[in-house]
Each structure stands twice: as structure tokens, then as C-alpha cells.
Amino acid sequence: MFIGHIAVAFVAKKAAPKTSLGTLVAGALFLDLLCSLLLLLGIEHAQVLPGATRLVPLDFLDYPYSHSLLMVLLWGALFAGGSWFFKKSGRSAVVLGLCVVSHWFLDLLVHRPDLPVMPSGELRLGIGLWNHPWISVPLEGLLFLAAAALYWREFRPSTRGRRLGLLALVMLLLGIWIGSLLGPPPPGIATVGAVGLAQWLFVAWAYRVDQRPGPLTG
Ligand SMILES: [Zn+2]
């Protein structure tokens, strides 16, 4: 799941218009941004394993800090608390917290049973739609396109440059997603971690296209 997470951020903007799209994208992608860093540091572990699922050749061995449900609820609460601290809006805080937590439940749909419930413990969940590409690919693609269309309708940027920036972001995300589905497996887990960290670019990009004239949103 990649662009499906960003779809959540597009939709969340409608529920919390005062929160920047960049903050919402950071929330929706946070578990993978954290996981990428922890993989590179050798704190969490995964390996490239062609055939692990029909769609995604990754074998997640242990990722308790970024992807166990208990820790995810904690990360969601931290994001909500941070939002409350800066914006004093209960609605914005709840929406941002839910963005973070939504990541786990979208992953639950597509991962095979490798998502831990507790940081330590044996119970791991996953419905495994990555083994059913005819379901998961249209589901994720349509979710993303519908969410991007909703954002465009409600929050179309006021300047031509930002409108082009938003369209370029949507096209780039689609291109990367399709490339990852059709391309060869990554050469190693360090590449997976580095590419994962590069997703901060989309956070910065989303802040940029979402800026409004007048007081800055954050
Ligand atoms: Zn994830």
C-alpha cells in the first residue's frame, strides 16, 4: 500500500481543512517513514523475497516499533497531541491521529499475516490482498484517484504554478506506484529503506501545493 495511504490524506483534508495537506501526508505515511529509517539502522528487519506475495516481494520479519498495532495507536496519539498543541483544534487533532492509525488498517488489507498486534508477541494479522492483485490494484488505484479528485474539487490551488504542482504530484505518485508494480524487485533492503525515506519529498511537496495566500496553514 502506497498511494492508498496518500488517498487518506486527501480525504482527511476535507475533514480538517485547517491542517496542511503536508501534515496529513506525513501522518498517513509516518509508519513507513519510520520503518524505512529503522530498517536502515538495523533496528527493524525485512528482506527482499521474490514471491513473498504476488504483488510485493517483501518479507517483513519484525517491525514492532513502526507497525505493531499498540505502537501505532501510540504514534496516532502523539500526532494528535502535537496537532492539539499547535492548533488547539480537537477536530484537527482527531483527524491527524486517525490518519496515522489508518495506515495500519490499510496495510492490514494487503499484507500477508505479518502485522504484529503487540510489539512483542506472536499474534500477527494480515488479510493478504497483495496475493490478489485483481482486487488490490484497482482498489488502491481507484481509492487514490477518487481522493485526488475530491481534493481537487474542494481545494484546487489558486495559482497556476501550484495547480501544475499538484497535478505533477498526482502523476508522479501514480507513475512510481505503477513502476513498482511492474518493475523488478529492489536489489536489497537498503534500497527499500532509502526509497522509503525519499517519501519525505512528497510531504514537502504536499505542503507546497497546499499553501494558501494569507496566513500559513500548518
Ligand atoms: Zn506500512
Residues whose N, C-alpha, C, O or C-beta is under 5 A from the ligand:
A	BS01	ZN	L31 D32 D107
